[in-house]
């Protein structure tokens, strides 16, 4: 389900429409729009809360954009722009025929049903999204529902990381190594961080026996990463328990051509 729904969500980050909508509100940079629109369901919370909810950003990064970005546009307006642009991207990539097909509407309704009945306990981002209005347009509804389940999975992933005492920057290092990136410090999500900060992170992972002297996975490091991913999958499963086996089969069948089309386009 992650592989089928993720391409729908990735248009928000890879395609132009969402960024254009946020820029039209007055957000000056990509990151202003990102933080303002993604954190919007939490309300006007301080940067410390956004930092905690997003987890993987370095200390101080959220504070460079929150709450100042909400002085440009309200959280509600920023979220609406994100949703409007993302839906426009999905519609453009799918094309008129597929976007207007019964499969899209059917998939949207089933994903919404799964999201509505999923537990919110301990899931800050997902709970916030559950309070947002559900769009009437099928394409927008599909993106909205997929985004809810993405944040549901993300909240569970944070719980899995915490269970292994892996911080946000450390999580990026483990991901880089899993992707075959070496040195891990060159990974695009962390390469901009201060050299001393990255050196301290790598030293901590070496002390715990998760990476070796060359900065590569040890057996213990790989096992830790595998446990995190397995628990993330396990914690992401409950929403789909709300669907009957027949409904789940219908959802998979409906999502396959949608996801394939988005993957072929790189979600952009």
C-alpha positions as CSV (number, residue, x, y, z in Angstrom):
1,X,0.0,0.0,0.0
2,X,2.9,2.3,0.7
3,X,4.3,1.8,-2.8
4,X,0.8,2.4,-4.3
5,X,0.0,5.6,-2.4
6,X,3.4,7.2,-2.1
7,X,3.6,8.4,-5.8
8,X,0.3,10.3,-5.2
9,X,1.9,12.1,-2.3
10,X,5.2,12.8,-4.0
11,X,3.7,15.3,-6.4
12,X,3.6,17.8,-3.5
13,X,7.4,17.7,-3.4
14,X,8.4,16.9,-7.0
15,X,5.9,18.7,-9.2
16,X,5.5,22.5,-9.7
17,X,1.9,23.2,-9.0
18,X,2.0,23.1,-5.2
19,X,5.1,25.3,-5.0
20,X,3.5,27.8,-7.4
21,X,0.3,27.9,-5.3
22,X,2.3,28.6,-2.2
23,X,4.5,31.2,-3.9
24,X,1.3,32.9,-5.0
25,X,0.4,33.3,-1.4
26,X,3.6,35.1,-0.8
27,X,5.9,32.4,0.6
28,X,9.3,33.5,-0.6
29,X,11.1,30.1,-0.5
30,X,10.3,26.4,-1.0
31,X,11.0,25.8,2.7
32,X,8.7,28.6,3.9
33,X,5.9,27.0,2.0
34,X,6.9,23.5,3.0
35,X,6.9,24.2,6.7
36,X,3.8,26.4,6.7
37,X,1.6,24.1,4.6
38,X,2.7,20.7,6.1
39,X,2.5,21.9,9.7
40,X,-0.8,23.8,9.1
41,X,-3.1,21.0,10.5
42,X,-1.3,21.5,13.9
43,X,-2.5,25.1,14.1
44,X,-0.4,28.0,15.1
45,X,2.0,26.0,17.3
46,X,5.5,27.2,18.1
47,X,8.5,26.0,16.2
48,X,9.4,23.6,19.0
49,X,6.2,21.6,18.4
50,X,6.8,21.5,14.6
51,X,10.3,20.4,15.2
52,X,9.1,17.6,17.4
53,X,6.4,16.5,15.0
54,X,8.6,16.6,11.9
55,X,11.4,14.9,13.9
56,X,14.1,14.5,11.2
57,X,15.0,18.2,10.7
58,X,18.1,19.5,12.5
59,X,17.8,21.8,15.5
60,X,16.8,25.3,14.5
61,X,15.6,24.5,11.0
62,X,11.9,24.7,11.8
63,X,12.4,28.0,13.7
64,X,13.8,29.6,10.5
65,X,10.3,29.3,9.0
66,X,7.8,28.9,11.8
67,X,6.0,31.0,12.9
68,X,7.2,33.7,10.5
69,X,5.8,31.9,7.4
70,X,2.3,32.1,9.0
71,X,2.6,35.9,9.0
72,X,2.6,35.7,5.2
73,X,-0.5,33.4,5.0
74,X,-2.6,31.7,7.6
75,X,-2.2,28.0,8.2
76,X,-5.6,27.4,6.6
77,X,-4.6,29.2,3.4
78,X,-1.3,27.5,3.2
79,X,-2.8,24.1,3.6
80,X,-5.4,24.8,1.0
81,X,-2.8,26.0,-1.5
82,X,-0.8,22.8,-0.9
83,X,-3.8,20.6,-1.5
84,X,-5.0,22.6,-4.5
85,X,-1.6,22.5,-6.2
86,X,-1.1,18.8,-5.4
87,X,-4.4,17.8,-6.8
88,X,-3.7,19.8,-9.9
89,X,-0.4,17.9,-10.3
90,X,-2.1,14.5,-10.0
91,X,-4.8,15.5,-12.4
92,X,-2.3,16.8,-15.0
93,X,-0.2,13.7,-14.8
94,X,-3.1,11.2,-14.9
95,X,-4.7,13.0,-17.8
96,X,-8.4,13.7,-18.2
97,X,-9.6,10.2,-18.9
98,X,-7.9,8.5,-16.0
99,X,-8.4,11.4,-13.6
100,X,-12.1,11.3,-14.3
101,X,-12.5,7.6,-14.2
102,X,-14.6,5.7,-11.7
103,X,-11.4,4.1,-10.4
104,X,-10.1,7.3,-9.1
105,X,-13.3,8.2,-7.3
106,X,-13.6,4.6,-5.9
107,X,-10.0,4.6,-4.7
108,X,-10.5,8.0,-3.0
109,X,-13.6,6.8,-1.1
110,X,-11.9,3.6,0.1
111,X,-8.7,5.4,1.2
112,X,-10.8,8.0,3.0
113,X,-12.6,5.2,4.8
114,X,-9.4,3.6,5.8
115,X,-8.0,6.9,7.1
116,X,-11.2,7.9,8.9
117,X,-11.2,4.6,10.9
118,X,-7.5,4.5,11.7
119,X,-6.4,5.0,15.3
120,X,-5.0,8.5,16.1
121,X,-3.3,7.5,19.4
122,X,0.2,9.0,19.5
123,X,0.0,10.2,16.0
124,X,0.2,14.0,16.1
125,X,0.4,14.7,12.4
126,X,-2.2,12.3,11.4
127,X,-4.6,13.5,14.0
128,X,-4.1,17.1,12.8
129,X,-4.9,16.1,9.3
130,X,-8.1,14.2,10.4
131,X,-9.5,17.6,11.5
132,X,-9.1,19.1,8.0
133,X,-12.1,19.2,5.6
134,X,-12.3,16.4,3.0
135,X,-12.4,17.7,-0.6
136,X,-15.4,16.9,-2.7
137,X,-13.4,16.6,-5.9
138,X,-12.3,12.9,-6.4
139,X,-8.7,13.7,-7.4
140,X,-8.3,16.1,-4.5
141,X,-9.9,13.6,-2.1
142,X,-7.5,10.9,-3.2
143,X,-4.5,13.1,-2.6
144,X,-5.9,14.2,0.7
145,X,-6.5,10.7,1.9
146,X,-3.1,9.4,0.6
147,X,-1.5,12.3,2.4
148,X,-3.3,11.4,5.7
149,X,-2.0,7.8,5.5
150,X,1.5,9.0,4.6
151,X,1.5,11.1,7.8
152,X,0.0,8.2,9.7
153,X,2.9,6.0,8.6
154,X,5.3,8.8,9.3
155,X,4.1,9.1,12.9
156,X,4.6,5.3,13.3
157,X,8.0,5.6,11.8
158,X,9.0,8.1,14.4
159,X,7.8,5.7,17.1
160,X,9.9,3.0,15.5
161,X,13.0,5.2,15.5
162,X,12.5,6.2,19.1
163,X,12.2,2.6,20.1
164,X,15.7,2.1,18.8
165,X,17.0,5.4,20.1
166,X,17.7,6.8,16.6
167,X,17.5,10.6,16.3
168,X,16.4,12.5,13.2
169,X,19.8,13.1,11.8
170,X,20.9,9.5,12.7
171,X,17.8,8.3,10.7
172,X,19.1,10.1,7.6
173,X,22.5,8.5,8.0
174,X,20.9,5.0,8.2
175,X,18.8,5.8,5.1
176,X,21.8,7.1,3.2
177,X,23.7,3.9,3.9
178,X,20.7,1.8,2.9
179,X,20.6,3.7,-0.4
180,X,24.3,2.9,-0.9
181,X,25.4,6.5,-0.4
182,X,29.0,6.8,1.0
183,X,30.1,8.8,2.8
184,X,26.7,9.1,4.4
185,X,27.5,12.8,5.3
186,X,27.1,13.6,1.6
187,X,23.4,12.6,1.6
188,X,21.4,15.5,0.3
189,X,19.2,15.8,3.4
190,X,22.1,16.3,5.8
191,X,25.1,17.5,3.7
192,X,24.4,21.1,4.6
193,X,24.7,20.6,8.3
194,X,27.8,21.8,10.1
195,X,30.7,19.4,9.8
196,X,31.1,19.2,13.6
197,X,27.5,18.2,14.0
198,X,27.8,15.4,11.4
199,X,31.1,14.2,12.9
200,X,29.4,13.9,16.3
201,X,26.5,12.0,14.8
202,X,28.8,9.5,13.1
203,X,30.9,9.2,16.2
204,X,27.8,8.3,18.2
205,X,26.8,5.7,15.7
206,X,30.3,4.2,15.8
207,X,30.2,4.1,19.6
208,X,27.0,2.1,19.5
209,X,28.4,-0.3,16.9
210,X,26.0,0.7,14.2
211,X,28.6,1.9,11.7
212,X,32.2,0.8,11.3
213,X,35.4,2.9,11.2
214,X,34.8,3.6,7.5
215,X,31.3,4.9,8.2
216,X,29.5,1.9,6.7
217,X,26.9,-0.4,8.2
218,X,27.9,-3.0,10.7
219,X,25.8,-6.1,11.0
220,X,24.2,-4.6,14.1
221,X,23.5,-1.4,12.1
222,X,21.7,-3.3,9.3
223,X,19.7,-5.3,11.8
224,X,18.7,-2.1,13.6
225,X,17.6,-0.5,10.3
226,X,15.6,-3.7,9.4
227,X,13.8,-3.7,12.7
228,X,12.8,0.0,12.3
229,X,11.4,-0.6,8.8
230,X,9.6,-3.8,9.9
231,X,8.0,-2.0,12.9
232,X,7.1,0.9,10.6
233,X,5.2,-1.4,8.3
234,X,3.5,-3.2,11.2
235,X,2.3,0.2,12.7
236,X,1.1,1.3,9.3
237,X,-1.2,-1.7,8.8
238,X,-4.2,-0.8,11.0
239,X,-6.0,1.6,8.6
240,X,-6.4,-1.2,6.1
241,X,-8.0,-3.4,8.7
242,X,-11.0,-1.1,8.3
243,X,-11.5,-2.5,4.8
244,X,-12.9,-5.9,4.0
245,X,-10.7,-8.2,1.9
246,X,-13.0,-7.5,-1.1
247,X,-12.6,-3.7,-0.6
248,X,-8.9,-4.0,-0.2
249,X,-8.7,-6.0,-3.5
250,X,-10.8,-3.3,-5.2
251,X,-8.6,-0.6,-3.8
252,X,-5.4,-2.2,-5.0
253,X,-6.9,-2.8,-8.5
254,X,-8.0,0.8,-8.7
255,X,-4.7,2.2,-7.5
256,X,-2.4,0.2,-9.7
257,X,-2.9,2.2,-13.0
258,X,-2.9,5.5,-11.0
259,X,0.4,4.7,-9.3
260,X,2.0,3.3,-12.4
261,X,1.2,6.5,-14.3
262,X,2.6,8.7,-11.6
263,X,5.7,6.5,-11.2
264,X,6.3,6.7,-15.0
265,X,6.2,10.5,-14.8
266,X,8.3,10.7,-11.7
267,X,5.4,12.3,-9.8
268,X,6.3,15.6,-11.5
